[in-house]
Amino acid sequence: MEKVEWSIVVAVTEVSSSMPKEQWQEDMPLPGDIILDLNTRDGIPLGMETFYTQKAALENELRQNYNRTEDALRLKVRRSHSIVDLKVFVIAEESCMPKKHYTIRAFADTRHVVVLDECTYNVYTDLQECSERILKTYAQQRMESKATLVKQRAEELLNDRRFGKSTINYSWESKMDANLPAEGSSMMFTLLFMPFRDDSADQCRAVEETTSRAMTWLCAAQSSGVPIMFINIQTELILDTPNKMAQLFNDSCNQDSAKSGSILRLTDSGRYMIDSWERLKIEIARGVRLWYAPVAAELPVDLKLDQGQTRYGLNVNRTEEGFCYISAVDSGSVSERAGLKRILQSAISQEKHLVISRVAGKKITPWMVSSAGLIHCYDHMALGEALIFARCIYGCARIHVMVCEGARPELIDNTEGIKL
């Protein structure tokens, strides 16, 4: 393009006042951008581009694209001494009646609507210099605003995060035979596992059998090297009826023994019926909740990546009982510098797994066993993503590990896990 004062081009002359100047971005059409091409050609060499010299010609092309698609279009503009490829939407100026006029808006912000007009080279140059000054003036503010938005979004994702869940087929009968002190009997009488069903009779089995499975899980976890200890065990009533019946059930519990005799006569069955004061049948299932804790304590470890680093240097596996544990720490990695390799070696010497109990303060230990015997636990392959979210918010990723002592050296095996 010849740089002469009388050269006429079609360029962006204004941006809607509803779009604050401090939020202008380089990937948006800005005042001084000369319109070159809309959604057609690639690879226009600098100095070989053609320009719109009449606004009517550009409007006609905008109208055709508006009628043809509502998707975003590619727009090529000349900005200073370079060609910039932008993503925009064609919109109609509804206020211009009876004849519609068309313009463009930025892809990323609906407020960024521009005015297109014919102007001389001098006007174009002045507009371009003004846009460059605005971009430079608010550059730091834009970066801080963008970083804040990214942090807020990451915090939302972490707060809403539901760690990947999976189920595990578990050999309950063989585990019970191998781990319970007395075959088929629990260590104490009464633990939340959902009541196990007897498929043949379509009924829940006795509380004794549900408790036996809970204690099987605890003993097997301890034998596999998970450093936990027994705290408490209790039965838990599960109201297997619509929510609207819950208040009737609670009311019936407060009646005299004549009206609530069925509640007072709790049996060891896995499921039973009671009559409410309105003679409505309410079905109650009895689950078992087990309480356990780390043998010693939970130790917080902060993992902070250096510039350019993307991996934490952890190898994470999962036990049959659903615990995520660290099986290896890479030499020279972030995890080694944080002390995890030393802690892992100590755990191995004490014949225990180095179990991860929390990520960013959220528990990642197993939380339920279904009536079918499936352990609901967390997907160890999703831990890397959670660590990224935590790092984005807090600058580093914090995990908690169970400090331990006591199983078998061969339990820390060489099976390949998930590397983070």
Secondary structure, DSSP 4 states (H G I P E B T S, - for coil): ----TT-EEEEEEEE-TTS-GGG--TTS--TTPEEEEESS---PPTT-------HHHHHHHHHHHHHH--S-EEEEEEETTEEEEEEEEEEEETTS-SS-EEEEEESS-TT-BEEEEEEEHHHHHHHHHHHHHHHHHTHHHHHHHHHHHHHHHHHHHHHH----EE-----HHHHHHHH-SBTTB-SS----BPPPEETTTTEE--HHHHHHHHHHHHHHHHHTT--EEEEEEEEEEEE-S-GGGHHHHHHHHTS-TTTSHHHHS--SSSEEEEE-TT--EEEEEEEEEEEEEESSEEEEEEE-PPTT-----EEEEE-TTS-EEEEEE-TTSHHHHTTHHHHHHHHHHTT--EEEEEETTEE-S--EE-TTS-EEEE-GGGHHHHHHHHHHHHSSEEEEEEE---S-GGGS-----EE-
